[in-house]
Amino acid sequence: MSPTTIFGAIIIGTASLLSLGVLPILLGGLNDAGLLSKAGIGQAATLELFGLTLGATVGGYWMARGAMRLKTAATALGLVAVNVANAHAETTAAVLLDRAVAGLLAGLLFGAANAIIVRSNNPDRLTGILCGASVVPQIGLAYLFPVVLIPTFGVAAGLYALAAGALIAALFAVTLVDKVSVLERPERTGYRFSGAVMLFGGATVLQAAGLGAAWTYIERVATQHGLSPSVIGLAFSASLASQVAASWLSALLVPSMAKWPSLLMLVLMQAGFIALAILTDAPTAFIVAICLFASAACALQAFQMAEIVRLDTTRRAAILILPMILFGNGLGPLIASFATTEVDVLGGGWAAVAMTAASLLLYVACASWSTRQRTAAMLETTSTMRH
């Protein structure tokens, strides 16, 4: 892949994920406008993120098979139209439909970018770079949405901002290649979708579900604790800035660090600081907690990609790891919505902690299984050499 193509893929991937950093604020604004209930926040987030997952999964193959530039441009323009339509929606049903379609189209864009990144020479590092780059434009929006745009112009202004991001993706479609091979012949080695790979995938979905649930409801948690809009806006923008630093630092360090210990430590951090964000009503502690749990989750992605490539050297599972993260991001809010009421959203936060803790247990089991497999393979190789 040429540097221009990789740069274009990162820009398009960034635009496709633009809503993720501001989704809690956007959905909170729709709630304040009377277009979504508290439970509807979780449902809308789930529909958008499930659409994003489906689009990313399909897009990783379909967008890459041919006419990628044309497909990407058309999809991005469709996303512009859907966000504009959402800005003028007048019913809850229209909002839910618009967010689902927006998620699907954004997922197709992400799938095109992901197909290029996974086929590169350094997929783990580029995954970390994309994770950080995708957060950069969200930093300003996360502060502007609750402090300037929504209070001054209404929630429609936020949706027009998302439409502008999709328009940028359409312009960068020309930098892409027209076709990407999903799996080249020399890479048909290793175990495909082994038990360890499937266990790793399940753990990744649960970890992402914990993050998705926490991120969707944390703005409402802060409001329930009586924190001001300026504190909430600062917390989100600061957390997004820390996510950039964490993602790019992990991209730099992932080749030289022990994968499993780092991965397990970051999952534990995610669970612990989600709990702190739920428990505290102190502005400084809340800001620190949201920064650390979101940063841990972002830093995880480079290590998740590195480990899945090691577990499955065909890289077919690697193409699915980011869609699995998105699927988990969507599943989490749905699960959390059942623990949330109109007067108390803290149950949704504790559901996020529980899902993250469960993922940690699955990762530990996968690490143990993977270690046993490597040990057995080494013993078999040694035995064969002796004979």
Buried (B, 14 or more C-beta within 10 A) or exposed (E): BEEEBBBBBBBBBBBBBBBBBBBBBBBBBBBBBEBBBBBBBBBBBBBBBBBBBBBBBBBBEBBBBEEBBEBBBBBBBBBBBBBBBBBEBEEBEBBBBBBBBBBBBBBBBBBBBBBBBBBBEBBBBBBBBBBBBBBBBBBEBBBBBBBEBBEEEBBBBBBBBBBEBBBBBBBBBEBBBEEBEBEEEEEEEBBBBBEBBEBBBBBBBBBBBBBBBBBBBBBBBBBBBEBEBEBBBBBBBBBBBBBBBBBBBBBBBBEEBEBBEBBBBBBBBBBBBBBBBBBBEEBEEBBBBBBBBBBBBBBBBBBBBBBBBBBBBBBBBBBBBBBBBBBBBBBBBBBBBEBBEEEEBBBBBBBBBBBBBBBBEBBBBBBEBBEEBEEEEEEEEEEEEEE
